[in-house]
Amino acid sequence: MLTQQGCRRRQERLWAAVPQDVDWLLVADPRHVQYLCNFWVQPLSFSGGERGWLLLERNNGTTLLGDNFAIRSAAHDPFVDRESIGAWYDHKHSVINRDHALLNALRQVAGTLKGRAGLIEAEWLPCGALAALEGAEVRYSVEQEEGAADSFDLGTILRSLRRAKEPDEIELLRVCMKGGDAGMARLREILRPGVSEFEIYLEVQHAALAAAGRPGLVYGDFRVTTADNPKAGGLPAGLVLQNGNLFILDYSIVLDGYRSDFTNTMSVGQPSQAIRDMFALCQAGMERAEKTLRAGVRARDVHAAAASPYREAGRAELFTHHAGHGIGLAHPEPPILVPESDDVLVAGDVITLEPGAYEKGIGGMRIEHNYLITQAGYERMSGHVISLE
């Protein structure tokens, strides 16, 4: 879970990034509410899919807004000064529209905002929230307000702040990584002809969550690739592994919204020499890219390093996607490691390196590790073995 100290630090960074005349902020993206106060509706609860909003006041702390059941379904205790709760269900009366309960929670505090300048996360707030905020000086996003400066776009500010992870975020990601390593180890134990994609999914999920020590979400690519279909992806389709197949496990474990992103490709039976040669290019691409990793390096230069072994071997066409990307509260998120990226690595980024190779008639594969970027270089956070066998 996130810590109170970490949430306070992120709030301080946010206030430092918005104009001084802004007196209040209304955050609506569930990921950003979690980021700032540790409120995350447990997705495996009956309130999964519901949300809360967070009101931050420059001189009056924080208020969590939500319906009575969503607030009770928090994965952890939120770090807020107060709560404004809209009644939705009381076990006695019929329920109202649940979204209206959230709007009622906003109405309970909206009167205190009249005449005061505030910035809203307009991409996530419904139109009904504007009616509830009547009388307040509401500012929107740069996309909706002609002539507005970039600093008025609350969603963009928060996404930028998310790049540099605080220590509590990194520790939560380490738990995700621990689970990811365990799932990859389990794959090595059970991979054989005759096992199905779905059986692998169940075994990997069990091992990953057992290692994490708590419930979570597991998603990704659990797919067989063949010479005829070298780039299969998605959740298991029920195929049974056969000799000559490749199996791509490219998956994430999500805890409190934060996630890892691990990949390895394994051969079912003895791989051909052509497969071995392609896999060696993936490994060389990862090794070259690792040598570039540090704060201040351009994302496009990391991609160029990852792609260089393919070019030198005259096989540039095998590498068709990004060389990696950021992870955290979304997947993918900046920085994006592609040829024309404008992103630059910053200290606190958590990124992946993900070279791959795909050729009709031979097969498809990719590999991936996760890294914490520092001023001097990087720390590799994932520990799974990358090999064909």
C-alpha positions as YAML, in Angstrom:
chain: A
units: angstrom
residues:
- id: 1
  name: MET
  ca: [0.00, 0.00, 0.00]
- id: 2
  name: LEU
  ca: [0.97, 3.63, -0.32]
- id: 3
  name: THR
  ca: [2.07, 5.55, 2.76]
- id: 4
  name: GLN
  ca: [0.81, 8.74, 4.35]
- id: 5
  name: GLN
  ca: [4.23, 10.33, 3.91]
- id: 6
  name: GLY
  ca: [4.27, 9.43, 0.22]
- id: 7
  name: CYS
  ca: [0.76, 10.79, -0.36]
- id: 8
  name: ARG
  ca: [1.65, 14.06, 1.38]
- id: 9
  name: ARG
  ca: [4.79, 14.38, -0.73]
- id: 10
  name: ARG
  ca: [2.79, 13.89, -3.94]
- id: 11
  name: GLN
  ca: [0.24, 16.47, -2.82]
- id: 12
  name: GLU
  ca: [3.05, 18.95, -2.13]
- id: 13
  name: ARG
  ca: [4.50, 18.36, -5.60]
- id: 14
  name: LEU
  ca: [1.06, 18.88, -7.12]
- id: 15
  name: TRP
  ca: [0.49, 22.19, -5.34]
- id: 16
  name: ALA
  ca: [3.91, 23.37, -6.45]
- id: 17
  name: ALA
  ca: [2.96, 22.62, -10.06]
- id: 18
  name: VAL
  ca: [-0.35, 24.54, -10.26]
- id: 19
  name: PRO
  ca: [-0.77, 28.34, -10.43]
- id: 20
  name: GLN
  ca: [-0.58, 30.13, -7.09]
- id: 21
  name: ASP
  ca: [-4.05, 31.66, -7.44]
- id: 22
  name: VAL
  ca: [-5.69, 28.23, -7.60]
- id: 23
  name: ASP
  ca: [-7.25, 27.59, -4.20]
- id: 24
  name: TRP
  ca: [-8.75, 24.13, -4.69]
- id: 25
  name: LEU
  ca: [-8.41, 21.07, -6.91]
- id: 26
  name: LEU
  ca: [-10.97, 18.40, -7.74]
- id: 27
  name: VAL
  ca: [-9.38, 15.10, -8.83]
- id: 28
  name: ALA
  ca: [-11.62, 12.48, -10.46]
- id: 29
  name: ASP
  ca: [-9.46, 9.88, -12.23]
- id: 30
  name: PRO
  ca: [-9.50, 6.88, -9.81]
- id: 31
  name: ARG
  ca: [-5.79, 6.36, -10.43]
- id: 32
  name: HIS
  ca: [-5.02, 9.92, -9.37]
- id: 33
  name: VAL
  ca: [-7.23, 9.70, -6.30]
- id: 34
  name: GLN
  ca: [-5.23, 6.61, -5.32]
- id: 35
  name: TYR
  ca: [-1.95, 8.37, -6.16]
- id: 36
  name: LEU
  ca: [-2.72, 11.27, -3.84]
- id: 37
  name: CYS
  ca: [-4.54, 9.70, -0.87]
- id: 38
  name: ASN
  ca: [-4.38, 5.87, -1.02]
- id: 39
  name: PHE
  ca: [-8.08, 5.44, -1.84]
- id: 40
  name: TRP
  ca: [-8.61, 2.55, -4.25]
- id: 41
  name: VAL
  ca: [-11.94, 0.73, -4.53]
- id: 42
  name: GLN
  ca: [-11.08, -2.96, -4.31]
- id: 43
  name: PRO
  ca: [-11.78, -4.17, -7.88]
- id: 44
  name: LEU
  ca: [-12.63, -7.66, -6.60]
- id: 45
  name: SER
  ca: [-15.40, -6.31, -4.34]
- id: 46
  name: PHE
  ca: [-19.08, -5.72, -5.13]
- id: 47
  name: SER
  ca: [-18.19, -2.03, -5.55]
- id: 48
  name: GLY
  ca: [-15.60, -2.82, -8.23]
- id: 49
  name: GLY
  ca: [-15.84, -0.21, -10.98]
- id: 50
  name: GLU
  ca: [-17.16, 2.52, -8.67]
- id: 51
  name: ARG
  ca: [-14.99, 5.48, -7.66]
- id: 52
  name: GLY
  ca: [-14.45, 8.40, -5.37]
- id: 53
  name: TRP
  ca: [-13.28, 11.96, -5.99]
- id: 54
  name: LEU
  ca: [-10.71, 13.93, -4.04]
- id: 55
  name: LEU
  ca: [-11.03, 17.61, -3.14]
- id: 56
  name: LEU
  ca: [-7.77, 19.29, -2.18]
- id: 57
  name: GLU
  ca: [-7.83, 22.79, -0.67]
- id: 58
  name: ARG
  ca: [-4.67, 24.82, -0.41]
- id: 59
  name: ASN
  ca: [-5.31, 25.79, 3.22]
- id: 60
  name: ASN
  ca: [-7.89, 23.23, 4.30]
- id: 61
  name: GLY
  ca: [-6.50, 19.77, 3.61]
- id: 62
  name: THR
  ca: [-8.27, 17.00, 1.73]
- id: 63
  name: THR
  ca: [-11.80, 15.65, 1.47]
- id: 64
  name: LEU
  ca: [-12.67, 12.26, -0.01]
- id: 65
  name: LEU
  ca: [-16.04, 12.20, -1.81]
- id: 66
  name: GLY
  ca: [-18.00, 9.03, -2.49]
- id: 67
  name: ASP
  ca: [-21.12, 6.98, -1.86]
- id: 68
  name: ASN
  ca: [-21.39, 5.08, 1.41]
- id: 69
  name: PHE
  ca: [-20.64, 1.66, -0.08]
- id: 70
  name: ALA
  ca: [-17.77, 2.74, -2.32]
- id: 71
  name: ILE
  ca: [-16.04, 4.38, 0.64]
- id: 72
  name: ARG
  ca: [-16.47, 1.18, 2.66]
- id: 73
  name: SER
  ca: [-14.95, -0.89, -0.16]
- id: 74
  name: ALA
  ca: [-11.55, 0.82, 0.00]
- id: 75
  name: ALA
  ca: [-8.62, -1.56, -0.30]
- id: 76
  name: HIS
  ca: [-6.88, 0.38, 2.51]
- id: 77
  name: ASP
  ca: [-7.59, 3.29, 4.84]
- id: 78
  name: PRO
  ca: [-7.31, 6.52, 2.84]
- id: 79
  name: PHE
  ca: [-5.11, 9.36, 4.08]
- id: 80
  name: VAL
  ca: [-7.57, 12.26, 4.06]
- id: 81
  name: ASP
  ca: [-8.68, 14.89, 6.55]
- id: 82
  name: ARG
  ca: [-12.39, 14.27, 6.11]
- id: 83
  name: GLU
  ca: [-15.00, 12.45, 4.05]
- id: 84
  name: SER
  ca: [-18.16, 13.66, 2.35]
- id: 85
  name: ILE
  ca: [-20.45, 10.68, 1.85]
- id: 86
  name: GLY
  ca: [-23.54, 10.50, -0.33]
- id: 87
  name: ALA
  ca: [-26.12, 7.95, 0.83]
- id: 88
  name: TRP
  ca: [-26.79, 5.24, -1.73]
- id: 89
  name: TYR
  ca: [-27.94, 2.07, 0.06]
- id: 90
  name: ASP
  ca: [-29.03, 1.67, 3.68]
- id: 91
  name: HIS
  ca: [-30.57, -1.84, 3.67]
- id: 92
  name: LYS
  ca: [-34.02, -0.27, 4.22]
- id: 93
  name: HIS
  ca: [-34.90, 1.82, 1.18]
- id: 94
  name: SER
  ca: [-34.65, 1.50, -2.58]
- id: 95
  name: VAL
  ca: [-31.36, 2.70, -3.98]
- id: 96
  name: ILE
  ca: [-30.98, 5.88, -5.98]
- id: 97
  name: ASN
  ca: [-28.86, 6.26, -9.10]
- id: 98
  name: ARG
  ca: [-25.43, 5.53, -7.65]
- id: 99
  name: ASP
  ca: [-23.76, 8.30, -9.65]
- id: 100
  name: HIS
  ca: [-26.20, 10.74, -8.06]
- id: 101
  name: ALA
  ca: [-24.98, 9.67, -4.63]
- id: 102
  name: LEU
  ca: [-21.47, 10.71, -5.63]
- id: 103
  name: LEU
  ca: [-22.77, 14.04, -6.93]
- id: 104
  name: ASN
  ca: [-24.62, 14.55, -3.64]
- id: 105
  name: ALA
  ca: [-21.32, 14.09, -1.81]
- id: 106
  name: LEU
  ca: [-19.91, 16.91, -3.94]
- id: 107
  name: ARG
  ca: [-22.92, 19.15, -3.27]
- id: 108
  name: GLN
  ca: [-22.33, 18.80, 0.47]
- id: 109
  name: VAL
  ca: [-19.00, 20.64, 0.15]
- id: 110
  name: ALA
  ca: [-19.57, 22.73, -2.96]
- id: 111
  name: GLY
  ca: [-20.95, 25.70, -1.00]
- id: 112
  name: THR
  ca: [-17.56, 26.28, 0.61]
- id: 113
  name: LEU
  ca: [-15.97, 26.71, -2.84]
- id: 114
  name: LYS
  ca: [-18.14, 29.58, -4.06]
- id: 115
  name: GLY
  ca: [-16.12, 32.54, -5.27]
- id: 116
  name: ARG
  ca: [-12.88, 30.61, -5.04]
- id: 117
  name: ALA
  ca: [-10.69, 29.64, -8.02]
- id: 118
  name: GLY
  ca: [-10.31, 25.94, -8.56]
- id: 119
  name: LEU
  ca: [-8.97, 23.52, -11.13]
- id: 120
  name: ILE
  ca: [-10.89, 20.37, -12.06]
- id: 121
  name: GLU
  ca: [-9.80, 17.18, -13.78]
- id: 122
  name: ALA
  ca: [-12.17, 17.88, -16.62]
- id: 123
  name: GLU
  ca: [-11.38, 14.72, -18.58]
- id: 124
  name: TRP
  ca: [-12.93, 12.60, -15.82]
- id: 125
  name: LEU
  ca: [-15.65, 14.75, -14.23]
- id: 126
  name: PRO
  ca: [-19.20, 14.36, -15.60]
- id: 127
  name: CYS
  ca: [-21.23, 17.38, -16.68]
- id: 128
  name: GLY
  ca: [-23.37, 16.98, -13.57]
- id: 129
  name: ALA
  ca: [-20.43, 18.01, -11.42]
- id: 130
  name: LEU
  ca: [-20.38, 21.46, -13.04]
- id: 131
  name: ALA
  ca: [-23.94, 22.11, -11.93]
- id: 132
  name: ALA
  ca: [-23.00, 21.12, -8.39]
- id: 133
  name: LEU
  ca: [-20.08, 23.58, -8.51]
- id: 134
  name: GLU
  ca: [-22.24, 26.56, -9.49]
- id: 135
  name: GLY
  ca: [-20.83, 29.74, -8.00]
- id: 136
  name: ALA
  ca: [-17.24, 28.49, -7.83]
- id: 137
  name: GLU
  ca: [-14.60, 29.82, -10.23]
- id: 138
  name: VAL
  ca: [-13.97, 26.63, -12.17]
- id: 139
  name: ARG
  ca: [-11.04, 26.19, -14.53]
- id: 140
  name: TYR
  ca: [-10.92, 23.39, -17.05]
- id: 141
  name: SER
  ca: [-8.24, 21.76, -19.16]
- id: 142
  name: VAL
  ca: [-6.13, 23.17, -21.96]
- id: 143
  name: GLU
  ca: [-8.15, 21.10, -24.40]
- id: 144
  name: GLN
  ca: [-11.43, 22.70, -23.37]
- id: 145
  name: GLU
  ca: [-10.51, 26.25, -22.44]
- id: 146
  name: GLU
  ca: [-9.29, 28.47, -25.27]
- id: 147
  name: GLY
  ca: [-6.08, 30.29, -24.41]
- id: 148
  name: ALA
  ca: [-5.46, 28.30, -21.22]
- id: 149
  name: ALA
  ca: [-1.85, 27.59, -20.32]
- id: 150
  name: ASP
  ca: [-0.57, 24.03, -20.04]
- id: 151
  name: SER
  ca: [-0.30, 24.52, -16.29]
- id: 152
  name: PHE
  ca: [-4.12, 24.67, -16.12]
- id: 153
  name: ASP
  ca: [-4.50, 21.08, -17.33]
- id: 154
  name: LEU
  ca: [-4.78, 19.13, -14.08]
- id: 155
  name: GLY
  ca: [-4.80, 15.72, -15.74]
- id: 156
  name: THR
  ca: [-1.62, 16.50, -17.67]
- id: 157
  name: ILE
  ca: [0.10, 17.81, -14.55]
- id: 158
  name: LEU
  ca: [-0.71, 14.63, -12.63]
- id: 159
  name: ARG
  ca: [0.45, 12.38, -15.43]
- id: 160
  name: SER
  ca: [3.74, 14.25, -15.54]
- id: 161
  name: LEU
  ca: [4.20, 13.96, -11.78]
- id: 162
  name: ARG
  ca: [3.58, 10.22, -11.93]
- id: 163
  name: ARG
  ca: [6.82, 9.70, -13.86]
- id: 164
  name: ALA
  ca: [9.12, 10.20, -10.83]
- id: 165
  name: LYS
  ca: [8.01, 7.51, -8.38]
- id: 166
  name: GLU
  ca: [8.16, 8.11, -4.62]
- id: 167
  name: PRO
  ca: [9.63, 5.39, -2.35]
- id: 168
  name: ASP
  ca: [6.22, 3.98, -1.36]
- id: 169
  name: GLU
  ca: [5.28, 3.52, -5.02]
- id: 170
  name: ILE
  ca: [8.55, 1.75, -5.70]
- id: 171
  name: GLU
  ca: [8.00, -0.60, -2.76]
- id: 172
  name: LEU
  ca: [4.51, -1.45, -4.01]
- id: 173
  name: LEU
  ca: [5.97, -2.14, -7.45]
- id: 174
  name: ARG
  ca: [8.54, -4.44, -5.84]
- id: 175
  name: VAL
  ca: [5.68, -6.57, -4.51]
- id: 176
  name: CYS
  ca: [4.27, -6.73, -8.03]
- id: 177
  name: MET
  ca: [7.71, -7.76, -9.29]
- id: 178
  name: LYS
  ca: [7.99, -10.48, -6.65]
- id: 179
  name: GLY
  ca: [4.74, -11.97, -7.86]
- id: 180
  name: GLY
  ca: [5.84, -11.67, -11.47]
- id: 181
  name: ASP
  ca: [9.05, -13.56, -10.80]
- id: 182
  name: ALA
  ca: [7.12, -16.37, -9.10]
- id: 183
  name: GLY
  ca: [4.71, -16.73, -12.00]
- id: 184
  name: MET
  ca: [7.56, -16.94, -14.47]
- id: 185
  name: ALA
  ca: [9.25, -19.60, -12.35]
- id: 186
  name: ARG
  ca: [6.02, -21.61, -12.29]
- id: 187
  name: LEU
  ca: [5.83, -21.51, -16.09]
- id: 188
  name: ARG
  ca: [9.21, -23.24, -16.27]
- id: 189
  name: GLU
  ca: [7.94, -26.02, -14.04]
- id: 190
  name: ILE
  ca: [4.78, -26.82, -16.03]
- id: 191
  name: LEU
  ca: [5.60, -26.01, -19.67]
- id: 192
  name: ARG
  ca: [5.26, -29.18, -21.77]
- id: 193
  name: PRO
  ca: [3.32, -30.57, -24.71]
- id: 194
  name: GLY
  ca: [-0.29, -31.30, -23.78]
- id: 195
  name: VAL
  ca: [-0.79, -28.46, -21.29]
- id: 196
  name: SER
  ca: [-3.32, -25.82, -22.33]
- id: 197
  name: GLU
  ca: [-2.97, -22.04, -22.36]
- id: 198
  name: PHE
  ca: [-5.72, -21.82, -19.73]
- id: 199
  name: GLU
  ca: [-3.99, -24.30, -17.42]
- id: 200
  name: ILE
  ca: [-0.85, -22.18, -17.64]
- id: 201
  name: TYR
  ca: [-2.88, -19.05, -16.88]
- id: 202
  name: LEU
  ca: [-4.34, -20.63, -13.73]
- id: 203
  name: GLU
  ca: [-0.97, -21.90, -12.50]
- id: 204
  name: VAL
  ca: [0.84, -18.62, -13.17]
- id: 205
  name: GLN
  ca: [-1.94, -16.60, -11.53]
- id: 206
  name: HIS
  ca: [-1.87, -18.81, -8.43]
- id: 207
  name: ALA
  ca: [1.91, -18.63, -8.08]
- id: 208
  name: ALA
  ca: [2.05, -14.88, -8.66]
- id: 209
  name: LEU
  ca: [-0.66, -13.96, -6.17]
- id: 210
  name: ALA
  ca: [0.66, -16.43, -3.59]
- id: 211
  name: ALA
  ca: [4.06, -14.75, -3.79]
- id: 212
  name: ALA
  ca: [2.49, -11.29, -3.58]
- id: 213
  name: GLY
  ca: [0.59, -12.46, -0.50]
- id: 214
  name: ARG
  ca: [-2.69, -10.75, -1.37]
- id: 215
  name: PRO
  ca: [-5.50, -10.66, -3.93]
- id: 216
  name: GLY
  ca: [-4.83, -8.83, -7.17]
- id: 217
  name: LEU
  ca: [-5.49, -8.80, -10.88]
- id: 218
  name: VAL
  ca: [-3.47, -10.78, -13.41]
- id: 219
  name: TYR
  ca: [-3.75, -9.99, -17.11]
- id: 220
  name: GLY
  ca: [-1.68, -10.18, -20.28]
- id: 221
  name: ASP
  ca: [-0.69, -12.49, -23.11]
- id: 222
  name: PHE
  ca: [-0.81, -16.22, -22.33]
- id: 223
  name: ARG
  ca: [-0.58, -17.49, -25.88]
- id: 224
  name: VAL
  ca: [0.94, -20.07, -28.14]
- id: 225
  name: THR
  ca: [2.69, -18.71, -31.22]
- id: 226
  name: THR
  ca: [3.38, -20.79, -34.29]
- id: 227
  name: ALA
  ca: [5.13, -20.42, -37.61]
- id: 228
  name: ASP
  ca: [1.75, -19.58, -39.17]
- id: 229
  name: ASN
  ca: [0.67, -17.21, -36.37]
- id: 230
  name: PRO
  ca: [3.84, -15.60, -34.98]
- id: 231
  name: LYS
  ca: [2.18, -12.70, -33.14]
- id: 232
  name: ALA
  ca: [-0.72, -14.16, -31.16]
- id: 233
  name: GLY
  ca: [-1.69, -12.21, -28.06]
- id: 234
  name: GLY
  ca: [-4.32, -11.87, -25.37]
- id: 235
  name: LEU
  ca: [-5.79, -14.03, -22.66]
- id: 236
  name: PRO
  ca: [-5.73, -17.82, -23.10]
- id: 237
  name: ALA
  ca: [-7.79, -19.10, -26.01]
- id: 238
  name: GLY
  ca: [-7.77, -22.72, -24.89]
- id: 239
  name: LEU
  ca: [-5.11, -24.02, -27.27]
- id: 240
  name: VAL
  ca: [-3.05, -27.03, -26.20]
- id: 241
  name: LEU
  ca: [0.73, -26.75, -26.51]
- id: 242
  name: GLN
  ca: [2.50, -28.98, -29.03]
- id: 243
  name: ASN
  ca: [6.13, -29.68, -29.84]
- id: 244
  name: GLY
  ca: [7.50, -26.91, -32.03]
- id: 245
  name: ASN
  ca: [5.30, -24.18, -30.51]
- id: 246
  name: LEU
  ca: [6.59, -21.11, -28.76]
- id: 247
  name: PHE
  ca: [4.74, -19.86, -25.68]
- id: 248
  name: ILE
  ca: [4.77, -16.13, -24.89]
- id: 249
  name: LEU
  ca: [4.03, -15.18, -21.30]
- id: 250
  name: ASP
  ca: [3.74, -11.39, -21.22]
- id: 251
  name: TYR
  ca: [1.79, -10.50, -18.12]
- id: 252
  name: SER
  ca: [1.15, -8.00, -15.36]
- id: 253
  name: ILE
  ca: [0.11, -8.21, -11.71]
- id: 254
  name: VAL
  ca: [-1.95, -5.25, -10.49]
- id: 255
  name: LEU
  ca: [-1.98, -4.34, -6.79]
- id: 256
  name: ASP
  ca: [-3.76, -1.13, -5.73]
- id: 257
  name: GLY
  ca: [-3.61, 0.01, -9.35]
- id: 258
  name: TYR
  ca: [0.18, -0.40, -9.69]
- id: 259
  name: ARG
  ca: [1.61, -3.06, -11.94]
- id: 260
  name: SER
  ca: [4.65, -4.98, -13.16]
- id: 261
  name: ASP
  ca: [5.07, -6.14, -16.78]
- id: 262
  name: PHE
  ca: [7.13, -9.29, -17.38]
- id: 263
  name: THR
  ca: [7.76, -11.26, -20.57]
- id: 264
  name: ASN
  ca: [9.61, -14.38, -21.62]
- id: 265
  name: THR
  ca: [9.16, -16.72, -24.56]
- id: 266
  name: MET
  ca: [9.79, -20.44, -24.12]
- id: 267
  name: SER
  ca: [10.10, -23.23, -26.63]
- id: 268
  name: VAL
  ca: [7.88, -26.31, -26.37]
- id: 269
  name: GLY
  ca: [10.42, -28.97, -27.20]
- id: 270
  name: GLN
  ca: [13.73, -28.29, -28.89]
- id: 271
  name: PRO
  ca: [13.82, -24.93, -30.70]
- id: 272
  name: SER
  ca: [15.11, -24.72, -34.25]
- id: 273
  name: GLN
  ca: [18.31, -22.90, -35.06]
- id: 274
  name: ALA
  ca: [16.29, -20.13, -36.72]
- id: 275
  name: ILE
  ca: [14.38, -19.64, -33.45]
- id: 276
  name: ARG
  ca: [17.62, -19.61, -31.47]
- id: 277
  name: ASP
  ca: [19.07, -16.98, -33.79]
- id: 278
  name: MET
  ca: [16.02, -14.73, -33.44]
- id: 279
  name: PHE
  ca: [16.06, -15.10, -29.66]
- id: 280
  name: ALA
  ca: [19.74, -14.14, -29.58]
- id: 281
  name: LEU
  ca: [18.87, -10.90, -31.40]
- id: 282
  name: CYS
  ca: [16.25, -10.12, -28.73]
- id: 283
  name: GLN
  ca: [18.77, -10.71, -25.97]
- id: 284
  name: ALA
  ca: [21.40, -8.59, -27.72]
- id: 285
  name: GLY
  ca: [18.86, -5.79, -28.16]
- id: 286
  name: MET
  ca: [18.07, -5.84, -24.45]
- id: 287
  name: GLU
  ca: [21.76, -5.81, -23.52]
- id: 288
  name: ARG
  ca: [22.49, -2.86, -25.81]
- id: 289
  name: ALA
  ca: [19.50, -0.90, -24.51]
- id: 290
  name: GLU
  ca: [20.43, -1.56, -20.87]
- id: 291
  name: LYS
  ca: [23.76, 0.19, -21.41]
- id: 292
  name: THR
  ca: [21.96, 3.43, -22.30]
- id: 293
  name: LEU
  ca: [19.64, 3.58, -19.28]
- id: 294
  name: ARG
  ca: [20.05, 6.61, -17.04]
- id: 295
  name: ALA
  ca: [18.22, 9.87, -16.36]
- id: 296
  name: GLY
  ca: [18.56, 12.38, -19.18]
- id: 297
  name: VAL
  ca: [18.77, 9.86, -22.03]
- id: 298
  name: ARG
  ca: [16.29, 10.28, -24.89]
- id: 299
  name: ALA
  ca: [13.76, 7.48, -25.28]
- id: 300
  name: ARG
  ca: [14.46, 7.34, -29.02]
- id: 301
  name: ASP
  ca: [18.13, 6.64, -28.28]
- id: 302
  name: VAL
  ca: [17.18, 3.67, -26.10]
- id: 303
  name: HIS
  ca: [15.07, 2.34, -28.97]
- id: 304
  name: ALA
  ca: [17.95, 2.84, -31.40]
- id: 305
  name: ALA
  ca: [20.25, 0.86, -29.12]
- id: 306
  name: ALA
  ca: [17.74, -1.99, -28.83]
- id: 307
  name: ALA
  ca: [17.27, -2.08, -32.60]
- id: 308
  name: SER
  ca: [20.98, -1.95, -33.46]
- id: 309
  name: PRO
  ca: [21.70, -5.72, -33.35]
- id: 310
  name: TYR
  ca: [18.83, -6.36, -35.74]
- id: 311
  name: ARG
  ca: [20.14, -3.73, -38.17]
- id: 312
  name: GLU
  ca: [23.67, -5.08, -37.99]
- id: 313
  name: ALA
  ca: [22.41, -8.58, -38.75]
- id: 314
  name: GLY
  ca: [20.37, -7.29, -41.70]
- id: 315
  name: ARG
  ca: [17.14, -8.30, -39.90]
- id: 316
  name: ALA
  ca: [15.65, -4.92, -38.92]
- id: 317
  name: GLU
  ca: [12.24, -6.04, -40.20]
- id: 318
  name: LEU
  ca: [11.94, -8.55, -37.34]
- id: 319
  name: PHE
  ca: [11.63, -5.82, -34.69]
- id: 320
  name: THR
  ca: [8.28, -4.16, -35.31]
- id: 321
  name: HIS
  ca: [7.18, -2.55, -32.04]
- id: 322
  name: HIS
  ca: [8.42, -0.37, -29.19]
- id: 323
  name: ALA
  ca: [11.59, -1.20, -27.30]
- id: 324
  name: GLY
  ca: [9.80, -0.66, -24.00]
- id: 325
  name: HIS
  ca: [7.66, 1.79, -22.06]
- id: 326
  name: GLY
  ca: [6.87, 3.20, -18.66]
- id: 327
  name: ILE
  ca: [4.71, 1.37, -16.11]
- id: 328
  name: GLY
  ca: [3.04, 2.35, -12.87]
- id: 329
  name: LEU
  ca: [-0.64, 3.26, -12.66]
- id: 330
  name: ALA
  ca: [-1.14, 2.54, -16.38]
- id: 331
  name: HIS
  ca: [0.21, 0.28, -19.09]
- id: 332
  name: PRO
  ca: [1.87, 1.58, -21.09]
- id: 333
  name: GLU
  ca: [2.64, 5.08, -19.89]
- id: 334
  name: PRO
  ca: [5.47, 7.52, -20.67]
- id: 335
  name: PRO
  ca: [8.27, 7.26, -21.47]
- id: 336
  name: ILE
  ca: [7.54, 5.40, -24.71]
- id: 337
  name: LEU
  ca: [10.67, 3.93, -26.29]
- id: 338
  name: VAL
  ca: [9.99, 4.37, -30.01]
- id: 339
  name: PRO
  ca: [11.98, 5.90, -32.90]
- id: 340
  name: GLU
  ca: [10.31, 9.32, -32.90]
- id: 341
  name: SER
  ca: [9.59, 9.68, -29.17]
- id: 342
  name: ASP
  ca: [10.08, 13.09, -27.58]
- id: 343
  name: ASP
  ca: [10.31, 11.56, -24.10]
- id: 344
  name: VAL
  ca: [13.44, 11.79, -21.95]
- id: 345
  name: LEU
  ca: [14.15, 9.39, -19.08]
- id: 346
  name: VAL
  ca: [13.88, 10.91, -15.59]
- id: 347
  name: ALA
  ca: [15.07, 9.63, -12.24]
- id: 348
  name: GLY
  ca: [12.21, 7.66, -10.71]
- id: 349
  name: ASP
  ca: [10.85, 6.34, -13.99]
- id: 350
  name: VAL
  ca: [10.00, 2.65, -13.88]
- id: 351
  name: ILE
  ca: [10.26, 1.29, -17.40]
- id: 352
  name: THR
  ca: [10.43, -1.92, -19.37]
- id: 353
  name: LEU
  ca: [12.77, -3.06, -22.11]
- id: 354
  name: GLU
  ca: [10.86, -5.30, -24.51]
- id: 355
  name: PRO
  ca: [12.61, -6.33, -27.72]
- id: 356
  name: GLY
  ca: [10.87, -8.89, -29.91]
- id: 357
  name: ALA
  ca: [11.15, -10.70, -33.22]
- id: 358
  name: TYR
  ca: [8.40, -12.03, -35.50]
- id: 359
  name: GLU
  ca: [8.73, -13.86, -38.80]
- id: 360
  name: LYS
  ca: [6.02, -15.71, -40.69]
- id: 361
  name: GLY
  ca: [7.12, -19.27, -41.29]
- id: 362
  name: ILE
  ca: [9.39, -19.35, -38.22]
- id: 363
  name: GLY
  ca: [7.60, -17.90, -35.18]
- id: 364
  name: GLY
  ca: [7.32, -14.95, -32.83]
- id: 365
  name: MET
  ca: [8.84, -14.00, -29.50]
- id: 366
  name: ARG
  ca: [9.63, -11.18, -27.13]
- id: 367
  name: ILE
  ca: [11.39, -10.73, -23.80]
- id: 368
  name: GLU
  ca: [11.07, -8.07, -21.10]
- id: 369
  name: HIS
  ca: [12.59, -6.83, -17.85]
- id: 370
  name: ASN
  ca: [11.57, -3.92, -15.59]
- id: 371
  name: TYR
  ca: [13.96, -1.14, -14.49]
- id: 372
  name: LEU
  ca: [14.06, 1.76, -12.06]
- id: 373
  name: ILE
  ca: [15.87, 4.71, -13.65]
- id: 374
  name: THR
  ca: [18.36, 6.63, -11.51]
- id: 375
  name: GLN
  ca: [20.64, 9.60, -12.13]
- id: 376
  name: ALA
  ca: [23.63, 7.29, -12.52]
- id: 377
  name: GLY
  ca: [21.98, 4.40, -14.36]
- id: 378
  name: TYR
  ca: [19.34, 1.86, -13.40]
- id: 379
  name: GLU
  ca: [18.27, -0.91, -11.07]
- id: 380
  name: ARG
  ca: [16.75, -3.95, -12.69]
- id: 381
  name: MET
  ca: [13.65, -4.72, -10.63]
- id: 382
  name: SER
  ca: [12.55, -7.98, -12.26]
- id: 383
  name: GLY
  ca: [14.52, -11.13, -11.57]
- id: 384
  name: HIS
  ca: [13.00, -13.81, -13.81]
- id: 385
  name: VAL
  ca: [15.17, -15.94, -16.06]
- id: 386
  name: ILE
  ca: [15.02, -15.06, -19.75]
- id: 387
  name: SER
  ca: [15.78, -18.05, -21.93]
- id: 388
  name: LEU
  ca: [14.13, -20.27, -24.52]
- id: 389
  name: GLU
  ca: [14.51, -23.44, -22.46]
...
